[in-house]
Structure formats: structure tokens, C-alpha cells
Amino acid sequence: MGKGPPTERARVIDCRQDAVRAVRYNVDGNYCLTCGSDKTVKLWNPIKGSLLKTYTGTGNEVFDAASSSDNSQVAAGGADKCLTVFDVETGKILRRWRAHAARVNTVAFNEESNVVFSGSVDCTMQAFDNRSRSDKPIQVCLKQSHICTCFSLATVHLRIYLENFD
């Protein structure tokens, strides 16, 4: 195996989602999620190129998705300003939070999958308790003039790293 990134395409998947906004792998890398401007999130086996499930019910195009650590849930966020959590197996919507004032750009679960995070064009990063029935965020991080474009959770030091866009 050579050094550096791969130089050949392993597989091309026609997602049929209009514009594909993001591709995210699950924790062990065996499955991937695609987010489309057609308002769907799709679960794929990238090795076989087979579609396993399509998640619908978001109100507008989807910009990001994430899978829970146990692969039982998918979180999605997009232009509908909502953070939506789906059951992987049934495709049913388990939770939906509408706390942002603008589109959701990025989503993530914490390591235990009991907290779901969302970052938005409204310049906030919000955290939601995935176990409670509350529709209110448990934490809101506000950055007055920066759009939250993506973030990464560092569980070792219990930190969240935000990337912003002016």
C-alpha cells in the first residue's frame, strides 16, 4: 500500500438526491450517509454501493447528518432550521428540535449519543438532550458575528472545536 491518500476511485454511487451536500461515514466506517437538496438522508453500504434506507420528513434540503455511536440513530440538519433524529431501522422521526433562527449547517452526537449538537447560520451552536422530551436546548453557545459552519467533538478533553465563517 502506497503512502498518502488514495489516487483511484473505489466506487461511484449515483445518489439521485439532486445536489449532495455532505457524505458522512458512521463510527466504524462500514456505512455512509448522504445529505441531499431533495430533503432526504440516505444510508449506504459504500463497499457494495447499495442503498439501505432513505430517511424523509425534513422540511427542506439537508446540509449535514451524523450517526450515533451505536448506529441506532441518524441526526440531520438543514434549511428547515431543524435538528431531526431518525430511527435507523424504521426510518421514523424520533425527535425534532426547532430552536435555530436560520439553517443548520452541521450536526453531531456526543460519544454516548445522549446529546445532539447543531451549528447554524444564526451564529449559534446548540446542544440538546436526546433522552428528555424537552424541546429546549440544554446549552447555547452564541458567537455574535460568525456563522457556525462545522465543529468537531474532542471527547478526551471534553471540548468542542467550532469553525466559523465571517
N, C-alpha and C positions, 0 to 999 in steps of 0.2 A: 504494500500500500504506500502510495507516494505521500510526500509531505504537502501540507497546505490544503486548501478547500478542494472539493470535488470539481472536476473540469468537464464532466459529461453529465448529461441529463439522465436520471434514472427512470423517470416516468413523467408523462404529461397527462393531466386529468382535466377533462372538459367539465367544469363545474356547473355550467349553464345557470349562472347567478347574475347575469349582466356584469357589472364591474365587481371584481373580487377585492374587497377592502383589506382583508387580513387572512393569513394562514397561521394557525397555532397548533402546535403538537401537544398531546397530553403528556403527563409526567414521565412515563416510561418511553415515549416516542413511538409507540406502536400504532397510534391513531392520530388523525389531524382533523381540525375544524376549519372550515372556510366560511367567511362572512361576506354576504353579498348585498349589492344595492337592490336586489329583488326582495328584500325583507326577510331573508332566510339565513339560517346557520345550518351547515351540512357537516355530518360526521363521516369520515372516510377511512378506509384501510388503504394507506398510501402504497403499501407493497403490492397489493393486488389491483389497486386503482378502483376499488369497488365502493359505491355509496352505501352506507349502512343505515343512515337516518337523516331526515330533513326536519328541522325544527322551525315551526312557523308561529306567528302570533305577535311578532314585534310590529310596531305601528309604522315603521319606515326602514330605510336602509340600515344595515348593521355594520358598524365600524370595527368592532373587536369582540372576541369571545375567549373564554378560558374554561378549562375543565377542572373539576375538583380533584383533590389528591387521590380519592378512592374511585375516580372515574364515574361516579353515580350522577353527577350534575354538570350542567353547562350553564355558564353565565354569559350573557350577551348585552351589549350596549350599542346605541346608535342614535340616529337622527330623531327618534321619538322622545328623546330626553330621559328614557327609562333604563333601568338596570333590570334585566329579566333573567330568572333562573329556571331552567328546564330540567325535568327528569330525563336522564339519558335513555333509559329503556322505553318508557311510554311516550316520550315527547311532550308530555303535559307541562304546562306552566305551573311551577311550584310557588314562585314569588315574583312580584313585580313592584319595584320602587320607582316612584316618580318624584325625585327630590331636586333634580337639576333644573336650571333655568335655560339650558342650551344642550346641544347634542353631547352624547357620551362618546369620548374618543378611545378610552382604554378601560379594561376590567381585569380583575384578578381575584383569586381566592387566597386566603392565608393558608398556612401549611395544614391546619386541621380542618379547613373548609367550613368553619363556623362563622367566619367573617368574609364578606364580599366587598371589594373596593371598586370604586368607579372614579374616573377622572374626566373632566368635561371642559368644553369651550367656555363655560361660565366661570372659569378660573378656580374651580374647587376640586378637591379630591375628597370623596365621602366614603365612609365605612358603614356597613350595615350588618346587623346581627342576623345571620342566616337561620338561627334557631327560634327566634322570637316572632311574634305576629306584628310587631311594631312596623309602621310604615315610615318611621323617622330614622335618620342616620344616627349612629352612636357616636360618630365623630365627623367633623367637617374641618378640613384644612383649607383655608382661604388664602389665595395669593392675589393681591389686588389687581395686578395688571398682566398676568401671564396665563395663557391657555395651557391647561394640562394635556399634553399630547401622549405621554406614556409614563409608566412607572414600573419599578421592579421592587419586589419584597425581599429583604435580606433577613431571613429568619434567625440566623446566627446571632446577629446583634440587635434584633428587633427594630429594624429601621426600614423606612420606605424611601426610595430614591425617586424623585419626580423629575421629569424632563418637561420643560416649559417652552412655549413659543411666544415671542413678543409680537 
